[in-house]
């Protein structure tokens, strides 16, 4: 869902769940509390199975590129492919686009600039943010990216846009406007959009992806495609196609947590920030009270408006977001927790006296499930080395000013066994360490953009995605505004 956000200190827990915290305000920034949700871990008895009768599935549509999942990666993949002349269908299970960046309320967009202020994640990602109305995005001016001016850092650090003493491009956005912007880009590019459509299985013939089966109110139907792009977030297509995958993030690690986020309105955000900055004794007392009086304590992040905050948690560990019992338990726990937090903040937090719950996210925030075991795997050792990959399709900001920028290789989007299938989003081929930042919204925009361009080039030429000339792909991405160091060598 999100990166290790310094504003998210989960705290106390009872015997029903684990809550993970991470904050400079917390004396134990990687603390994990004991216990689990019993409803999530119950063992269901073996009740046997049933046999479904064979049936003919009608072909609903045929297309060049089928993009499965309309989250950050899916939107940029669909738009990129369509702008390169491919016929594209984008299938999405919810009633909106944007995935966790909208429906999941991950409205803090992580760093898109390097530590020197260079704009690294550009292309579709930059266009999407540029198209937002001025009152739907909040972040520093372009001239201030990379600044180490103490006054600017002090201004933006409480809004999580200044890190390690440096101002970065990491804005807060209005999720409703991002939904509209994504929809506009998809429609303008000529993508055929299928909302309320849950894609349940890939179609694979002779080792090649040929489309997918989807379910909707209209029933079960098939979409045939020359190229399929898996942007489900959980690798639903590649896993069912028989690709190998990893899931080795530690269950107690912050990056393996899940939760439903919430928006609160009616807040005097400047007053709240002033209290945090100017009354350290009062703030410490407030933190102690939160730990004592709530089950899962966490701090909010200021929103894009001065009357709105987002609670990006509490975050719970030890759950499997591929299991329905765990998903159900997480939703219940998250919503009960936000009601408890609302009561405490109204009583004790300056600026929260008139707070109210605007929205609990319609999409649960999952940080990790499956990661493709692809033709190339991004590893922590290599990303820290600064090596520029010859098949680079984008550049990610590094985690700290002491580390080089990260070269993202095309091979991390390619399955090993299945042709005509591309992968983009949080489930690309990485190790668990690299996954911690490659699952972020901007990185999903980046890999989706690249997968969409590759899918169009493949569909247009008839070449398998693994056989594409990388310079052609890099050129296409560059023409669409992406930042790619295409002439570099390893």
JOURCOR-V551366 format. One line per field, one symbol per residue. phi: phi as a letter, one per 40 degrees, with the letter a starting at -180 (. if undefined). burial: # if it has 16 or more other ideal C-beta (glycine too) atoms within 10 Angstrom, else .. Layout:
phi = ???
burial = ???
This chain:
phi = .bcccccbccaeabccabbbbaaccbcbcbcbcchaccccbcccccbgabbcccacbcccabacbbbbhbcdccccccccccccgccbbbbbcccabhfccbccgcccccdbbcccgccccbfdccccccccddcbabaccdcccgcbccccccccdcbgbbbfgbcbcacbbcccccdccccccccccgccbbcfbccbaccbbfgbcbiacbbadchcabbcacbbbcbcgbgdcccccgccabaccccccdcbcaabcabbbgcccdcccccccbbccccccccdccccbbcbcaccbdccbcbbbbccicbbbgbbccbccccccccccccccccccdcccccbbdgbdbcaccacdcbccbcaabbdcccbbcbdcccccgccccbdbibbdccaccbccbccccdcbbcccbcgbbbahcbccaccccdcbcccdcccdcccdccccccccccccgccdcccccccccccccccgccbccccbc
burial = ###.#########..########..#....###..##..#...................##.######################.#########.####################.#..##########.##...#####...####....##..########..##########.#######.##..#.####..#.#..###...#######.#....###################.#.#.##..#...############.####..##.##......#..##..#...###########.################...###.###.##..##..##.##...####..#.##.##.##########.#####...###..#############.....###########..###########################################....##.#.#..##.##..#.###.#....
